[in-house]
Amino acid sequence: MSFKTRYIFSASMDVSPESESLFNEVYDDEHVPMLLEVPGVVAVSRLITEELKVAMGGEIHVVPNNGIPRYSAVYQIESPEVLTSNAWAAAVEQGRWPGQVRPHTSNRQHVLRKVIRPSEG
């Protein structure tokens, strides 16, 4: 995976099963487009956790998720200041996300990482 920025912010969470359809609709149709309008947000990718099987030491191992959230969004941002900007603060409170979706999420994890060595490919 090639990153266009030096910083990656991830937001991961679980959502109650009865709200999953609304969660995905709002995330794709409202939340991501609003955040892509924030200066310094370059790209967003959404991910879903799947079962992990990996070959190690000549055997296939099933790696337990150990409470890892089911959904993640990875934001390529220009700097950590993007996350504390007025534009970001306004965008995360727009639309149906704060009132209709956020209350149905749990196990929320937010992580900021700096890309230390981008790959070319």
C-alpha positions, -999 to 999 in steps of 0.1 A, spaced: 0 0 0 13 34 -10 6 64 12 3 99 -2 9 115 32 33 112 62 5 107 87 -22 80 89 -51 83 113 -73 52 119 -107 51 136 -119 16 145 -151 5 161 -178 -21 164 -215 -14 157 -246 -30 170 -260 -55 145 -293 -38 142 -276 -5 132 -250 -20 108 -269 -11 76 -274 25 87 -238 27 99 -224 17 65 -248 39 46 -240 70 67 -203 63 68 -201 59 30 -226 85 19 -221 113 45 -193 109 69 -164 101 46 -174 127 20 -177 154 47 -142 145 61 -127 145 26 -137 182 24 -115 190 55 -82 207 44 -54 182 49 -74 150 45 -61 134 13 -78 100 12 -100 76 32 -102 39 30 -127 18 49 -119 -17 61 -136 -47 77 -118 -72 99 -118 -108 86 -105 -141 100 -67 -143 97 -50 -175 87 -12 -173 81 15 -198 74 43 -197 100 69 -223 108 54 -248 83 19 -246 98 -13 -227 91 -22 -207 122 -56 -190 129 -48 -157 146 -75 -146 171 -89 -111 167 -87 -106 205 -113 -78 206 -101 -59 175 -130 -38 162 -149 -51 132 -147 -18 112 -119 6 105 -114 38 85 -79 48 75 -74 85 68 -43 98 50 -37 133 65 -10 159 60 -3 166 96 -16 158 131 -31 193 133 -58 183 108 -74 163 136 -77 194 159 -87 218 132 -121 237 133 -129 221 100 -124 186 113 -144 194 145 -173 206 124 -172 177 99 -174 150 126 -206 166 140 -225 169 107 -252 148 93 -267 117 109 -234 104 123 -234 121 158 -271 115 166 -281 84 148 -249 63 143 -223 72 170 -245 61 199 -246 26 184 -209 22 182 -186 6 208 -150 -6 213 -138 26 196 -101 29 190 -83 59 175 -46 57 164 -23 83 148 8 69 130 36 86 112 48 69 80 85 63 86 95 48 53 71 50 24 74 23 -2 75 29 -39 59 5 -62 
